[in-house]
Amino acid sequence: MGLTSGMSAKRGFTSVLLHELEAIEANWQVAVDGLDPEGLHQLRVAMRRTRAVIGQSKGVLPTVTRRLYSDEFAWLAGSTGPTRDLDVYVIEWPSYVDGMSTKSTEALQPVLDRIELDRAQARTALVAVLQSARANDVIEAWRATLADGQALATGERGSAMPVDDIGPSLGQVLAKRFRHAHSRVLDAGRRIDPDSPAEALHELRKDAKKLRYIVDCFSPVLPKKLRNAFGEQLQGLQDNLGEHQDAQVHISELDTVAHGLPASRRNTDTFMALGRLLERLEQTQRNARSELAERFRSYDSHKTMRIVRELLGTLDDAHR
């Protein structure tokens, strides 16, 4: 992408958003075809990164543009969620039943069948969105908007203004956004205690992802050694929160499946095996919850503070 700290923020943000749009377009048809779950995952990541970068673009992109495409990509990204959650469920299923008896595994087949059916229905809804006129119009209009913004930011279309004089620099904006996102993670994490609801952990996870997207999307501006060191500090926290959230989603799906199974003598073994599987997932969630405090302390540490100061220093030094 050729990002530098001294380029205009508008040029830098536009370059990043164009890069993510290319990833969206590259994985769009793969997600529609449904032959490789990784394609949907990459599409979802690119959409979420796009939303995150738009969310950080206050004062860089026009307000109308930010609001419009924040809503549109929220809609698009939201449409990918159910299918992706169920993809993960099917992928992880062997590990969930690992160690269970053959009898229990066989008894759970109706549960897996129902999950597969739910996934197929979710995919049908997803494909309808991705093939809709609205989705096509959003992507075409977004590319045109970014192309116009790039032309203006690079001094084309008759503008005689030097590129780096068009608004704040990328480094200045990134330093401000990084400080704010990092502070949000610290504030949210410090408020969590053993009695905090699962929703609080999910919100912390979303804040951590937004921070990670800033680092990943604008990685060329940050020194690789410091960037990787910070990523290692944040990754442990993200892994823990992701494990907790996956368990939460999959427990909810199992509850739905359980309520949909007819109570009968034939299903007795299935209900008993389902209970054991729920216990496993609930234990996974409890383990993640019990480890959270330690994972967060590792992030909320002097080591992380030092890395953050050095990262921000590289952005600040570029403008002295």
Secondary structure in CASP SS format (residue, H / E / C, confidence):
PFRMAT SS
TARGET T0000
AUTHOR 0000-0000-0000
METHOD secondary structure of the structure
MODEL  1
M C 1.00
G C 1.00
L C 1.00
T C 1.00
S C 1.00
G C 1.00
M C 1.00
S E 1.00
A H 1.00
K H 1.00
R H 1.00
G H 1.00
F H 1.00
T H 1.00
S H 1.00
V H 1.00
L H 1.00
L H 1.00
H H 1.00
E H 1.00
L H 1.00
E H 1.00
A H 1.00
I H 1.00
E H 1.00
A H 1.00
N H 1.00
W H 1.00
Q H 1.00
V H 1.00
A H 1.00
V H 1.00
D H 1.00
G C 1.00
L C 1.00
D C 1.00
P H 1.00
E H 1.00
G H 1.00
L H 1.00
H H 1.00
Q H 1.00
L H 1.00
R H 1.00
V H 1.00
A H 1.00
M H 1.00
R H 1.00
R H 1.00
T H 1.00
R H 1.00
A H 1.00
V H 1.00
I H 1.00
G H 1.00
Q C 1.00
S C 1.00
K E 1.00
G C 1.00
V C 1.00
L E 1.00
P C 1.00
T H 1.00
V H 1.00
T H 1.00
R H 1.00
R H 1.00
L H 1.00
Y H 1.00
S H 1.00
D H 1.00
E H 1.00
F H 1.00
A H 1.00
W H 1.00
L H 1.00
A H 1.00
G H 1.00
S H 1.00
T H 1.00
G H 1.00
P H 1.00
T H 1.00
R H 1.00
D H 1.00
L H 1.00
D H 1.00
V H 1.00
Y H 1.00
V H 1.00
I H 1.00
E H 1.00
W H 1.00
P H 1.00
S H 1.00
Y H 1.00
V H 1.00
D C 1.00
G C 1.00
M C 1.00
S C 1.00
T H 1.00
K H 1.00
S H 1.00
T H 1.00
E H 1.00
A H 1.00
L C 1.00
Q H 1.00
P H 1.00
V H 1.00
L H 1.00
D H 1.00
R H 1.00
I H 1.00
E H 1.00
L H 1.00
D H 1.00
R H 1.00
A H 1.00
Q H 1.00
A H 1.00
R H 1.00
T H 1.00
A H 1.00
L H 1.00
V H 1.00
A H 1.00
V H 1.00
L H 1.00
Q C 1.00
S C 1.00
A H 1.00
R H 1.00
A H 1.00
N H 1.00
D H 1.00
V H 1.00
I H 1.00
E H 1.00
A H 1.00
W H 1.00
R H 1.00
A H 1.00
T H 1.00
L H 1.00
A H 1.00
D H 1.00
G H 1.00
Q H 1.00
A H 1.00
L H 1.00
A H 1.00
T C 1.00
G C 1.00
E C 1.00
R C 1.00
G C 1.00
S C 1.00
A C 1.00
M C 1.00
P C 1.00
V H 1.00
D H 1.00
D H 1.00
I C 1.00
G C 1.00
P C 1.00
S E 1.00
L H 1.00
G H 1.00
Q H 1.00
V H 1.00
L H 1.00
A H 1.00
K H 1.00
R H 1.00
F H 1.00
R H 1.00
H H 1.00
A H 1.00
H H 1.00
S H 1.00
R H 1.00
V H 1.00
L H 1.00
D H 1.00
A H 1.00
G H 1.00
R H 1.00
R H 1.00
I C 1.00
D C 1.00
P C 1.00
D C 1.00
S C 1.00
P C 1.00
A H 1.00
E H 1.00
A H 1.00
L H 1.00
H H 1.00
E H 1.00
L H 1.00
R H 1.00
K H 1.00
D H 1.00
A H 1.00
K H 1.00
K H 1.00
L H 1.00
R H 1.00
Y H 1.00
I H 1.00
V H 1.00
D H 1.00
C H 1.00
F C 1.00
S H 1.00
P H 1.00
V H 1.00
L C 1.00
P C 1.00
K H 1.00
K H 1.00
L H 1.00
R H 1.00
N H 1.00
A H 1.00
F H 1.00
G H 1.00
E H 1.00
Q H 1.00
L H 1.00
Q H 1.00
G H 1.00
L H 1.00
Q H 1.00
D H 1.00
N H 1.00
L H 1.00
G H 1.00
E H 1.00
H H 1.00
Q H 1.00
D H 1.00
A H 1.00
Q H 1.00
V H 1.00
H H 1.00
I H 1.00
S H 1.00
E H 1.00
L H 1.00
D H 1.00
T H 1.00
V H 1.00
A H 1.00
H H 1.00
G H 1.00
L C 1.00
P C 1.00
A C 1.00
S C 1.00
R H 1.00
R H 1.00
N H 1.00
T H 1.00
D H 1.00
T H 1.00
F H 1.00
M H 1.00
A H 1.00
L H 1.00
G H 1.00
R H 1.00
L H 1.00
L H 1.00
E H 1.00
R H 1.00
L H 1.00
E H 1.00
Q H 1.00
T H 1.00
Q H 1.00
R H 1.00
N H 1.00
A H 1.00
R H 1.00
S H 1.00
E H 1.00
L H 1.00
A H 1.00
E H 1.00
R H 1.00
F H 1.00
R H 1.00
S H 1.00
Y H 1.00
D C 1.00
S C 1.00
H H 1.00
K H 1.00
T H 1.00
M H 1.00
R H 1.00
I H 1.00
V H 1.00
R H 1.00
E H 1.00
L H 1.00
L H 1.00
G H 1.00
T H 1.00
L H 1.00
D H 1.00
D H 1.00
A C 1.00
H C 1.00
R C 1.00
END
